[in-house]
Amino acid sequence: MAEILSRFIECIVFIRQGVDFKFLCLKRSGEAKVHPGIWQIVTAKIDEGEKAYETAKREVTEETGLKPVNFYVAPFVNQFYNFIDDSVNLIPVFIAETDSEDVKISYEHSEYKWLNFEDARGKIYWQSQKKILAEVYNHLKNKELFNTLRKIK
């Protein structure tokens, strides 16, 4: 039977632009062992002994150099099946708001872009991350939905 695991996080990073938003997309380095050259959101493996939200906060800073001014847990998870180890992976999703566009990417990435929703959705490689972005965008645009987000300090 497939094992159910939670060993990764994903995080949508955004900045407010008037009444709208820009989202951070990162291009994986061409040297990356896994999925080189794809565009994605902040994604990381949870370190042993670390809570998922701690990983997300740490990785946003490590991968982008940004310090979130607000940090939320999304009211949904992402998931995928890995046939190599017969595991179902549940991925907690987080939302980081920043007030700076001054990104300093890590060695894991070769480029970054701040994009509006439509352009970001078109740029991101994984269909599941496109869906996450759409859900987050809906929560940011709708005050009632936004108020359901749980803020992490």
C-alpha positions as CSV (number, residue, x, y, z in Angstrom):
1,M,0.0,0.0,0.0
2,A,1.2,3.5,-0.9
3,E,2.6,5.5,2.0
4,I,1.2,8.9,2.7
5,L,3.9,11.5,3.3
6,S,4.3,15.2,3.9
7,R,7.8,16.2,3.1
8,F,7.6,19.3,0.9
9,I,6.1,22.8,1.0
10,E,5.0,25.2,-1.6
11,C,4.6,29.0,-1.2
12,I,3.0,31.7,-3.3
13,V,5.0,35.0,-2.9
14,F,3.1,38.2,-3.8
15,I,3.4,41.9,-3.7
16,R,0.4,44.4,-3.8
17,Q,0.3,46.6,-6.8
18,G,-2.5,49.1,-6.1
19,V,-5.7,47.1,-6.1
20,D,-4.0,44.1,-7.8
21,F,-1.1,41.8,-7.2
22,K,2.2,40.6,-8.7
23,F,3.4,37.0,-8.1
24,L,6.9,35.8,-8.0
25,C,7.9,33.0,-10.4
26,L,11.3,31.3,-10.2
27,K,13.1,29.5,-13.0
28,R,15.0,26.4,-11.8
29,S,18.7,26.4,-12.7
30,G,19.7,24.5,-15.8
31,E,22.1,22.6,-13.5
32,A,19.3,21.4,-11.2
33,K,19.2,17.6,-10.8
34,V,15.4,17.6,-10.8
35,H,13.3,19.5,-13.3
36,P,16.0,21.9,-14.7
37,G,14.8,25.1,-16.4
38,I,11.1,25.0,-15.3
39,W,9.3,28.0,-13.8
40,Q,7.7,27.4,-10.4
41,I,6.7,28.9,-7.1
42,V,8.8,28.6,-4.0
43,T,9.1,24.8,-3.4
44,A,11.2,23.0,-0.8
45,K,11.8,19.9,1.2
46,I,11.0,20.0,4.9
47,D,14.1,19.5,7.0
48,E,14.0,16.9,9.8
49,G,12.6,18.3,13.0
50,E,11.2,21.4,11.2
51,K,7.6,22.3,11.0
52,A,6.2,22.9,7.5
53,Y,5.5,26.6,8.1
54,E,9.0,27.0,9.4
55,T,10.4,25.5,6.2
56,A,8.2,27.8,4.1
57,K,9.4,31.0,5.9
58,R,13.0,29.9,5.8
59,E,12.9,28.9,2.1
60,V,11.2,32.2,1.0
61,T,14.2,34.0,2.5
62,E,16.8,31.5,1.3
63,E,15.5,31.3,-2.3
64,T,14.6,34.9,-2.8
65,G,16.3,37.1,-0.2
66,L,12.8,38.5,0.7
67,K,11.4,39.0,4.1
68,P,7.6,38.4,4.2
69,V,5.6,41.2,5.9
70,N,2.6,38.8,6.2
71,F,2.5,35.1,6.1
72,Y,-0.5,32.8,5.8
73,V,-1.4,29.1,5.6
74,A,-3.6,28.4,2.6
75,P,-6.8,26.5,3.3
76,F,-5.8,23.7,1.0
77,V,-2.9,21.3,0.2
78,N,-1.3,20.2,-3.0
79,Q,-0.6,16.5,-3.7
80,F,1.2,14.2,-6.0
81,Y,1.9,10.4,-6.4
82,N,5.5,9.3,-6.6
83,F,5.7,5.9,-8.3
84,I,9.4,5.5,-7.5
85,D,8.8,5.1,-3.8
86,D,5.0,4.4,-4.0
87,S,4.1,7.4,-2.0
88,V,1.2,9.9,-1.9
89,N,2.7,13.3,-1.0
90,L,0.6,15.9,0.6
91,I,2.1,19.4,0.3
92,P,1.1,22.2,2.7
93,V,0.7,25.5,0.8
94,F,1.6,28.9,2.2
95,I,1.2,32.5,1.1
96,A,3.9,35.2,1.7
97,E,3.3,38.9,1.2
98,T,6.3,41.0,0.7
99,D,6.8,44.8,0.3
100,S,9.9,44.6,-1.9
101,E,10.5,43.4,-5.4
102,D,14.3,43.2,-4.8
103,V,14.8,39.5,-5.2
104,K,18.2,37.8,-4.7
105,I,17.8,34.4,-6.1
106,S,19.8,31.4,-4.8
107,Y,22.0,29.0,-6.8
108,E,18.9,26.8,-7.2
109,H,17.4,29.3,-9.7
110,S,18.6,31.2,-12.7
111,E,15.9,33.8,-13.2
112,Y,12.9,35.4,-11.5
113,K,9.9,37.4,-12.7
114,W,7.2,39.4,-10.9
115,L,4.1,38.8,-13.0
116,N,0.4,39.6,-12.9
117,F,-1.9,36.6,-12.3
118,E,-2.6,35.7,-15.9
119,D,1.1,35.9,-16.9
120,A,2.2,34.0,-13.8
121,R,-0.3,31.3,-14.5
122,G,0.9,31.0,-18.0
123,K,4.6,30.9,-16.9
124,I,4.4,28.2,-14.1
125,Y,5.1,24.7,-15.4
126,W,3.1,22.5,-13.0
127,Q,-0.7,22.4,-13.5
128,S,-1.2,21.8,-9.8
129,Q,0.8,25.0,-9.0
130,K,-1.3,26.9,-11.6
131,K,-4.4,25.8,-9.6
132,I,-2.9,26.8,-6.3
133,L,-2.1,30.3,-7.8
134,A,-5.7,30.6,-8.9
135,E,-7.0,29.7,-5.5
136,V,-4.6,32.2,-3.8
137,Y,-5.6,34.9,-6.2
138,N,-9.3,34.3,-5.5
139,H,-8.6,34.6,-1.8
140,L,-6.6,37.8,-2.3
141,K,-9.3,39.5,-4.5
142,N,-12.3,38.5,-2.3
143,K,-12.4,40.1,1.1
144,E,-14.6,37.3,2.6
145,L,-12.2,34.6,1.4
146,F,-9.2,36.6,2.4
147,N,-10.6,36.8,6.0
148,T,-10.6,33.0,6.1
149,L,-6.8,32.8,5.7
150,R,-4.9,32.0,8.9
151,K,-2.0,34.4,9.6
152,I,1.2,32.9,10.9
153,K,3.4,35.2,13.0
